[in-house]
Amino acid sequence: MKKLIKIALIFTLFIASGKVVSQVTVTTESVYLNNQSTIIGCNLLDFGSTVNNSLVVYFKLLKPAAQAIGDSNVKVMFMNSSSSNPVQIGGTFIAQSGAWSSNTTIQSSIIVSIPENTIQVTGSFIYVECTTDSNLKTKSCDSPLKKTPPPSFTLSPTSTIFACDDTSARTFTVTPANIPSGSTLTYQWSYSGWSGTVNSSMNSINLTPSSGTSLPSTVSVTPYIGGVAYPSKTCTVSRSSFSSLATINGSSSICNLTEIYSIANLATGQNLTWSSSNTAIATVSNTTGNTVTVNKVGTGDFDLIATISNSCGQSITVKNPIIAYAVTSIPTPSGYFDVDFVDCYYDTALPINFYPDTPFGGVITLTPSVLPHPMQSQTKNITVKYTNPCTGEYTSKVITFYYQAPDCSSAKMSNNISLYNIYPNPSNDIVNIDLKDQKNQPTKGVTIFGELFDMMGQSKSKVQISDKKATFSVRGLKKGIYVLKIHINDQVESHQIAVE
């Protein structure tokens, strides 16, 4: 029985405490707006175009006659939108416990000010909030706020682009919005480098560039309402990029002392100059018009360059890669071979390198040109062919090459096991080394480092790996294939890396 009485007492207290939440009712009676109008209840408060708005918020607190309430705080709260946080505006009214009229009602007011720029056109609101001495809060209904959007102007377009020699007209239009009725609008235009009829009453003007080769200035306009300036609007003016369909016609190799080249698809009005990327191999002459004479003075690779420009000072280059040959006779092939660097886990075919005993300025071809099984020592009969590219004549010889495979007897890692990811690959900057699977992480204390080799077996860089990851740079290395060897004590993991 005692337990039942105790439960009933707790339930009664719970209900009583629940009544406390609703024992103070807050009502917004009216709002006196900008010393001009009284808005009853929580109706719309329209600020119009007034910048600084003053409000007197009249409210009423109501509680049950038998309920004792301590001092309570009453505030006016502002929310810019339904999703924003409430902010107190104005002061705090303290509803003292002895101030309840007839023990049930307190009526008073709070003065607040709200600048126009702190509210939205629609969506902002205020309300009255009461917090009792036991920190229980109640609130009134929401009084929505509204303002007249301020005047604004937009300029169209906001940017325009001209190709070289383009002098076509452009139209610029100002569109006003939210202008007070009866207002006088004027416009001050700025348009250096343009021509056209413009006056202050025009919100739309038509302008033509004064020159096709000199870019006109940015167009700007300052709008005025009744003589009061509003923020200026601008349209940026830029030059379009220069392009050309021109190509160089001519051979990709030079055998004679001179060779004639020409340009095709050169547009009217475009200027042309010729040059050689390496004057120790070839020079240019007779550059009048669209043709040029290339004079061979050495052997090797160079670019014939056509620089194309327009009347606006823009230019681009067109290049034709050329090989200058100097073959006077074709000797019998002789020399030696090697292959690019290989380790125990290199499982792809390797290119064979041939080094002639004496320089040959023609084309050298090898058959076969790769080793299909680099992990096996083997003897290869390789046909070396010397070809004169200028006449087509050639000589050939079969030379025996013995390849000694590396000793991989001490290797303990499988070709198919790779613990680390290497990326990006290809790269021309930073390369990352990351452990693929944390479960395969090497035992702590194991020495792990990487070393990068070129295809001739020369070391290019070393990097320490802290079990999981590392980075190293390939910046500055020549383009080509490199091999990264990752050493884990006496085990080795290899990766090919392409440097762009």
C-alpha positions as CSV (number, residue, x, y, z in Angstrom):
1,M,0.0,0.0,0.0
2,K,2.8,2.4,0.8
3,K,4.4,1.7,-2.6
4,L,1.1,2.5,-4.3
5,I,0.8,5.8,-2.3
6,K,4.4,6.7,-3.2
7,I,3.8,6.0,-7.0
8,A,0.6,8.0,-6.9
9,L,2.4,10.9,-5.2
10,I,5.2,10.9,-7.8
11,F,2.5,10.8,-10.6
12,T,0.7,13.7,-9.0
13,L,4.0,15.7,-8.7
14,F,4.8,14.9,-12.4
15,I,1.4,16.2,-13.5
16,A,1.9,19.3,-11.3
17,S,5.3,19.9,-12.8
18,G,3.8,19.6,-16.2
19,K,1.4,22.4,-15.5
20,V,4.3,24.7,-14.7
21,V,5.4,24.6,-18.3
22,S,2.1,26.2,-19.4
23,Q,1.3,28.3,-16.4
24,V,2.7,31.5,-17.9
25,T,1.1,32.5,-21.2
26,V,2.8,35.2,-23.4
27,T,0.8,37.3,-25.8
28,T,1.9,40.0,-28.2
29,E,-0.9,42.6,-27.8
30,S,0.3,45.1,-30.4
31,V,3.4,46.7,-31.9
32,Y,3.7,50.4,-32.4
33,L,5.8,50.7,-35.6
34,N,8.0,53.7,-36.4
35,N,5.9,56.1,-34.4
36,Q,3.3,55.9,-37.1
37,S,1.0,52.9,-36.9
38,T,-0.2,50.3,-34.4
39,I,-0.2,46.7,-35.5
40,I,-2.6,44.5,-33.5
41,G,-1.4,41.1,-32.3
42,C,1.1,39.2,-34.5
43,N,0.1,40.7,-37.8
44,L,2.7,41.7,-40.5
45,L,5.1,44.4,-39.7
46,D,5.9,46.2,-43.0
47,F,9.0,48.3,-42.7
48,G,8.6,49.6,-46.3
49,S,11.8,51.4,-47.3
50,T,12.6,52.8,-43.8
51,V,16.2,52.2,-43.0
52,N,16.2,52.3,-39.2
53,N,13.0,50.9,-37.7
54,S,11.8,51.4,-34.1
55,L,9.2,49.2,-32.5
56,V,7.4,49.3,-29.2
57,V,6.3,45.7,-28.5
58,Y,3.3,45.5,-26.0
59,F,2.9,42.2,-24.4
60,K,0.8,40.5,-21.7
61,L,1.8,37.7,-19.3
62,L,-1.0,35.5,-17.8
63,K,-0.8,32.8,-15.1
64,P,-3.2,30.8,-12.9
65,A,-4.3,32.7,-9.8
66,A,-3.2,30.0,-7.4
67,Q,0.3,29.5,-9.0
68,A,3.3,31.2,-7.4
69,I,5.8,32.5,-9.8
70,G,9.2,34.0,-9.0
71,D,10.9,36.8,-11.0
72,S,10.8,36.1,-14.7
73,N,12.7,37.6,-17.7
74,V,10.9,38.8,-20.7
75,K,12.7,39.4,-24.0
76,V,12.0,40.2,-27.6
77,M,13.7,37.7,-29.9
78,F,14.6,38.1,-33.6
79,M,15.1,35.4,-36.2
80,N,16.4,36.3,-39.7
81,S,14.8,33.1,-41.0
82,S,13.2,30.0,-39.7
83,S,16.5,28.2,-39.8
84,S,18.6,30.8,-38.1
85,N,19.4,31.1,-34.4
86,P,17.2,33.5,-32.3
87,V,18.9,36.7,-31.1
88,Q,17.7,39.1,-28.4
89,I,16.9,42.6,-29.5
90,G,16.2,45.4,-27.1
91,G,16.4,45.2,-23.3
92,T,15.1,42.7,-20.8
93,F,11.9,43.3,-18.8
94,I,11.9,41.7,-15.3
95,A,8.5,40.5,-14.3
96,Q,8.8,40.5,-10.5
97,S,6.9,38.0,-8.4
98,G,4.9,40.8,-6.7
99,A,3.9,42.6,-9.8
100,W,1.1,40.3,-11.0
101,S,-2.1,42.3,-11.2
102,S,-5.0,40.5,-9.5
103,N,-2.3,37.8,-9.0
104,T,-2.8,36.7,-12.7
105,T,-1.6,39.4,-15.2
106,I,1.4,41.5,-16.1
107,Q,1.3,44.0,-19.0
108,S,4.2,46.0,-20.2
109,S,6.3,46.8,-23.3
110,I,9.8,46.6,-24.7
111,I,11.4,49.1,-27.1
112,V,13.5,47.6,-29.9
113,S,15.2,48.9,-33.1
114,I,15.8,46.8,-36.2
115,P,18.0,48.1,-39.1
116,E,16.5,47.4,-42.5
117,N,19.7,45.7,-43.7
118,T,19.4,43.0,-41.0
119,I,16.2,41.5,-42.3
120,Q,15.2,39.7,-45.4
121,V,12.6,41.0,-47.9
122,T,10.3,38.3,-46.3
123,G,11.0,35.4,-43.9
124,S,12.3,37.3,-40.8
125,F,10.2,37.5,-37.7
126,I,10.1,38.5,-34.0
127,Y,8.4,37.0,-30.9
128,V,8.2,37.6,-27.1
129,E,9.8,35.1,-24.8
130,C,9.3,34.6,-21.1
131,T,11.8,32.7,-18.9
132,T,10.7,31.9,-15.3
133,D,12.9,31.5,-12.3
134,S,12.8,27.8,-12.8
135,N,14.2,28.3,-16.4
136,L,10.9,27.3,-18.1
137,K,10.3,29.2,-21.3
138,T,7.2,30.2,-23.1
139,K,6.8,32.3,-26.2
140,S,4.2,34.4,-28.1
141,C,3.2,33.9,-31.7
142,D,5.6,35.1,-34.4
143,S,5.3,38.6,-35.9
144,P,6.5,38.4,-39.5
145,L,8.7,41.2,-40.9
146,K,8.7,42.6,-44.4
147,K,10.6,45.3,-46.2
148,T,10.5,46.9,-49.6
149,P,13.5,45.6,-51.7
150,P,16.1,48.4,-52.2
151,P,16.6,49.8,-55.7
152,S,19.0,47.8,-57.7
153,F,20.6,47.9,-61.2
154,T,22.0,45.2,-63.5
155,L,24.2,45.7,-66.6
156,S,24.0,43.2,-69.5
157,P,26.4,41.9,-70.7
158,T,28.9,41.7,-67.9
159,S,31.7,40.7,-70.2
160,T,32.4,40.7,-74.0
161,I,35.2,39.2,-76.1
162,F,36.7,40.5,-79.4
163,A,38.7,38.6,-81.9
164,C,41.5,40.6,-83.6
165,D,40.1,43.0,-86.3
166,D,36.5,42.6,-85.0
167,T,34.8,46.0,-84.9
168,S,31.2,44.8,-84.7
169,A,28.8,46.8,-82.5
170,R,27.8,45.8,-78.9
171,T,24.6,46.8,-77.0
172,F,24.8,47.5,-73.3
173,T,21.6,47.7,-71.3
174,V,21.0,48.7,-67.6
175,T,17.9,47.1,-66.0
176,P,16.5,48.9,-62.9
177,A,14.5,47.2,-60.3
178,N,12.5,48.3,-57.2
179,I,12.6,51.9,-58.2
180,P,10.3,54.2,-56.1
181,S,7.3,55.5,-58.0
182,G,7.9,58.9,-59.6
183,S,11.7,58.7,-59.3
184,T,13.9,60.3,-62.0
185,L,16.6,57.9,-63.4
186,T,19.8,59.1,-65.1
187,Y,23.0,57.2,-66.2
188,Q,26.6,58.2,-66.4
189,W,28.4,56.0,-69.0
190,S,32.2,55.5,-69.3
191,Y,33.4,54.0,-72.6
192,S,36.9,54.9,-73.7
193,G,37.9,53.4,-77.1
194,W,34.3,53.1,-78.2
195,S,32.1,55.3,-80.4
196,G,28.4,55.8,-80.3
197,T,25.5,58.1,-79.4
198,V,25.1,58.3,-75.6
199,N,23.3,60.6,-73.2
200,S,22.4,60.5,-69.5
201,S,18.8,59.5,-70.1
202,M,19.7,56.3,-72.0
203,N,19.7,53.0,-70.1
204,S,20.6,51.1,-73.3
205,I,23.4,52.2,-75.7
206,N,25.0,50.8,-78.8
207,L,28.8,51.1,-79.1
208,T,31.3,50.3,-81.8
209,P,35.1,49.7,-81.1
210,S,37.1,52.6,-82.5
211,S,39.8,50.1,-83.7
212,G,40.1,46.5,-84.6
213,T,43.6,46.2,-83.3
214,S,43.4,48.1,-80.1
215,L,41.1,46.7,-77.5
216,P,38.5,49.2,-76.2
217,S,38.2,49.8,-72.4
218,T,35.8,48.3,-69.9
219,V,32.3,49.8,-70.2
220,S,30.9,51.1,-67.0
221,V,27.8,52.9,-65.9
222,T,26.8,54.7,-62.7
223,P,23.0,54.9,-62.2
224,Y,21.4,57.8,-60.3
225,I,17.9,58.0,-58.6
226,G,16.9,61.6,-58.2
227,G,20.5,62.7,-58.4
228,V,21.8,60.2,-55.8
229,A,24.5,57.8,-57.2
230,Y,24.1,54.0,-56.8
231,P,27.0,51.5,-57.2
232,S,28.6,51.4,-60.7
233,K,28.2,48.4,-63.0
234,T,30.9,47.2,-65.4
235,C,31.3,45.0,-68.5
236,T,34.8,43.7,-68.9
237,V,36.3,43.6,-72.4
238,S,38.9,41.0,-73.4
239,R,40.7,39.6,-76.5
240,S,39.9,36.1,-77.7
241,S,42.8,33.7,-78.0
242,F,44.7,33.5,-81.3
243,S,44.6,30.3,-83.2
244,S,45.6,29.2,-86.7
245,L,45.0,26.2,-89.0
246,A,48.4,26.7,-90.7
247,T,50.6,23.6,-91.2
248,I,54.2,23.2,-92.5
249,N,54.6,21.2,-95.7
250,G,57.8,19.4,-96.3
251,S,60.0,16.3,-95.6
252,S,60.6,15.1,-92.0
253,S,64.2,14.4,-92.9
254,I,66.9,16.3,-94.8
255,C,69.5,14.5,-96.9
256,N,70.6,17.3,-99.3
257,L,72.3,20.5,-98.3
258,T,69.1,22.5,-98.8
259,E,65.4,21.7,-98.7
260,I,62.4,23.8,-99.4
261,Y,59.4,24.0,-97.0
262,S,56.1,26.0,-97.2
263,I,53.2,26.9,-95.0
264,A,49.6,25.9,-95.8
265,N,46.3,27.4,-94.6
266,L,47.8,30.8,-93.6
267,A,44.9,33.2,-93.1
268,T,44.7,36.5,-94.8
269,G,46.3,39.3,-92.7
270,Q,48.5,36.9,-90.7
271,N,52.3,37.5,-90.7
272,L,54.9,34.7,-90.8
273,T,58.5,34.4,-89.7
274,W,60.7,31.2,-90.0
275,S,63.4,30.0,-87.6
276,S,65.4,26.9,-86.6
277,S,65.4,25.5,-83.1
278,N,69.1,24.5,-83.5
279,T,71.2,26.6,-85.8
280,A,74.2,24.2,-85.3
281,I,72.2,21.6,-87.3
282,A,70.2,23.8,-89.7
283,T,69.6,27.4,-90.6
284,V,66.9,29.2,-92.6
285,S,67.1,31.6,-95.6
286,N,65.0,33.0,-98.4
287,T,62.1,33.5,-95.9
288,T,60.1,35.8,-98.2
289,G,56.5,34.8,-98.5
290,N,55.1,31.4,-97.5
291,T,58.2,29.4,-98.3
292,V,61.6,28.9,-96.7
293,T,64.9,27.3,-97.5
294,V,66.4,25.1,-94.8
295,N,70.2,24.8,-95.0
296,K,71.8,21.7,-93.4
297,V,75.0,22.5,-91.5
298,G,75.2,19.5,-89.2
299,T,73.4,16.3,-88.3
300,G,70.7,15.5,-85.7
301,D,67.2,16.5,-84.7
302,F,65.8,20.1,-84.9
303,D,62.5,21.9,-85.3
304,L,61.6,24.1,-88.2
305,I,59.5,26.8,-86.6
306,A,56.9,29.0,-88.2
307,T,55.8,31.9,-86.0
308,I,52.4,33.3,-87.0
309,S,51.2,36.7,-85.8
310,N,48.2,38.9,-86.4
311,S,47.8,42.7,-86.5
312,C,46.9,42.8,-82.8
313,G,50.3,41.5,-81.7
314,Q,49.2,38.0,-80.8
315,S,51.3,35.1,-82.1
316,I,51.5,31.3,-82.1
317,T,54.1,28.8,-83.3
318,V,53.8,25.8,-85.6
319,K,56.6,23.3,-85.5
320,N,57.8,20.6,-87.9
321,P,60.3,18.1,-86.3
322,I,63.1,17.3,-88.8
323,I,66.1,14.9,-88.8
324,A,69.2,16.1,-90.7
325,Y,71.2,13.1,-92.0
326,A,74.8,13.2,-93.2
327,V,75.3,9.7,-94.7
328,T,78.1,9.6,-97.4
329,S,78.9,5.9,-97.3
330,I,77.4,2.8,-95.5
331,P,80.0,0.8,-93.5
332,T,79.6,-2.8,-92.4
333,P,77.9,-2.9,-89.0
334,S,80.1,-3.5,-86.0
335,G,79.7,-2.8,-82.3
336,Y,78.4,-4.3,-79.1
337,F,75.1,-4.8,-77.3
338,D,73.6,-4.5,-73.8
339,V,70.0,-4.4,-72.4
340,D,68.3,-1.9,-70.2
341,F,68.6,-2.5,-66.4
342,V,66.9,-5.6,-65.2
343,D,66.4,-7.1,-61.7
344,C,65.0,-10.4,-60.5
345,Y,61.4,-9.4,-60.7
346,Y,61.4,-7.8,-64.2
347,D,59.0,-10.0,-66.2
348,T,58.6,-8.1,-69.5
349,A,60.6,-8.1,-72.7
350,L,63.7,-5.8,-72.6
351,P,64.9,-3.6,-75.4
352,I,68.4,-4.3,-76.8
353,N,70.8,-1.4,-77.1
354,F,73.4,-1.3,-79.9
355,Y,76.5,0.8,-79.7
356,P,78.4,1.1,-83.1
357,D,82.2,1.1,-83.1
358,T,82.1,4.1,-85.4
359,P,79.4,6.8,-85.6
360,F,76.8,6.2,-88.3
361,G,74.5,9.0,-89.4
362,G,71.8,6.8,-90.9
363,V,69.1,4.5,-89.5
364,I,70.1,1.5,-87.4
365,T,67.6,-1.4,-87.0
366,L,68.0,-4.6,-84.9
367,T,66.3,-7.9,-85.5
368,P,65.2,-9.0,-82.9
369,S,65.2,-5.7,-81.0
370,V,64.1,-7.1,-77.6
371,L,64.9,-10.0,-75.3
372,P,61.7,-12.0,-74.6
373,H,63.0,-13.9,-71.5
374,P,65.3,-11.6,-69.5
375,M,65.5,-14.0,-66.6
376,Q,67.5,-16.5,-68.6
377,S,71.0,-16.3,-69.7
378,Q,71.0,-16.8,-73.5
379,T,72.9,-16.3,-76.7
380,K,71.2,-14.3,-79.5
381,N,72.1,-13.8,-83.1
382,I,71.0,-10.3,-83.9
383,T,70.9,-8.8,-87.4
384,V,72.1,-5.2,-87.5
385,K,71.1,-3.2,-90.5
386,Y,72.5,0.2,-91.5
387,T,70.3,2.1,-93.9
388,N,71.0,5.3,-95.8
389,P,67.6,7.2,-95.5
390,C,68.5,9.4,-98.4
391,T,69.1,6.7,-100.9
392,G,67.5,3.6,-99.4
393,E,70.8,1.7,-99.7
394,Y,71.8,-0.6,-96.7
395,T,74.3,-3.1,-95.3
396,S,73.6,-5.7,-92.7
397,K,75.5,-8.2,-90.5
398,V,74.6,-10.9,-88.0
399,I,76.3,-10.3,-84.6
400,T,76.2,-12.7,-81.7
401,F,75.1,-11.3,-78.3
402,Y,75.5,-13.3,-75.1
403,Y,73.2,-12.1,-72.3
404,Q,74.1,-13.0,-68.7
405,A,71.0,-13.0,-66.5
406,P,71.4,-11.7,-62.9
407,D,71.8,-14.2,-60.0
408,C,68.4,-14.4,-58.3
409,S,69.2,-17.3,-56.0
410,S,69.0,-15.2,-52.9
411,A,65.7,-13.6,-53.8
412,K,62.8,-14.6,-51.5
413,M,59.8,-12.6,-52.8
414,S,57.4,-13.9,-55.4
415,N,57.1,-12.0,-58.7
416,N,53.4,-11.9,-58.2
417,I,53.5,-10.3,-54.7
418,S,53.5,-6.6,-54.5
419,L,53.1,-5.0,-51.1
420,Y,53.1,-1.3,-52.2
421,N,51.1,0.8,-54.6
422,I,53.0,3.3,-56.7
423,Y,51.1,6.4,-58.0
424,P,50.6,8.5,-60.0
425,N,52.2,6.5,-62.8
426,P,53.2,8.1,-65.3
427,S,54.3,11.2,-63.4
428,N,56.4,14.3,-63.9
429,D,56.5,15.5,-60.3
430,I,55.8,13.6,-57.0
431,V,55.4,9.8,-56.8
432,N,53.7,8.2,-53.8
433,I,54.5,4.9,-52.2
434,D,51.6,3.4,-50.1
435,L,51.3,0.0,-48.4
436,K,48.4,-1.9,-50.1
437,D,47.1,-3.9,-47.2
438,Q,47.8,-3.1,-43.5
439,K,47.6,-6.9,-42.8
440,N,50.8,-7.4,-44.9
441,Q,52.6,-4.6,-43.1
442,P,56.3,-5.7,-42.6
443,T,57.4,-6.5,-39.1
444,K,58.5,-3.5,-37.0
445,G,62.2,-2.9,-37.0
446,V,62.6,-4.1,-40.6
447,T,64.7,-1.8,-42.8
448,I,62.7,-0.6,-45.8
449,F,63.9,1.8,-48.4
450,G,63.4,2.5,-52.1
451,E,65.9,3.2,-54.8
452,L,65.1,4.6,-58.3
453,F,67.3,3.4,-61.3
454,D,67.3,4.4,-64.9
455,M,67.3,1.8,-67.6
456,M,71.1,1.7,-67.7
457,G,71.2,0.7,-64.0
458,Q,72.3,4.1,-62.7
459,S,70.8,5.1,-59.3
460,K,68.9,8.3,-59.5
461,S,67.5,8.7,-55.9
462,K,66.8,6.9,-52.6
463,V,63.8,7.2,-50.3
464,Q,63.3,5.9,-46.8
465,I,59.9,4.2,-46.3
466,S,58.3,4.4,-42.8
467,D,56.5,1.0,-43.1
468,K,53.3,2.5,-44.6
469,K,54.1,5.3,-47.0
470,A,56.6,7.7,-48.5
471,T,57.0,10.2,-51.4
472,F,59.8,11.1,-53.8
473,S,60.3,13.4,-56.7
474,V,61.0,12.6,-60.3
475,R,61.1,16.3,-61.2
476,G,64.0,17.0,-63.6
477,L,64.5,13.5,-64.8
478,K,64.5,12.8,-68.5
479,K,61.4,11.3,-70.0
480,G,61.4,7.5,-70.1
481,I,61.0,4.3,-68.1
482,Y,62.7,3.9,-64.7
483,V,62.7,1.1,-62.1
484,L,61.8,1.6,-58.5
485,K,63.3,-1.2,-56.2
486,I,61.8,-1.4,-52.7
487,H,64.1,-3.3,-50.4
488,I,62.6,-5.0,-47.3
489,N,65.8,-6.5,-45.7
490,D,67.0,-9.1,-48.2
491,Q,63.8,-9.0,-50.2
492,V,63.2,-6.8,-53.3
493,E,60.0,-5.6,-54.9
494,S,60.3,-3.8,-58.3
495,H,58.0,-1.3,-60.1
496,Q,58.3,0.3,-63.5
497,I,57.7,4.1,-63.4
498,A,57.1,6.2,-66.5
499,V,58.4,9.8,-66.3
500,E,56.7,12.2,-68.6
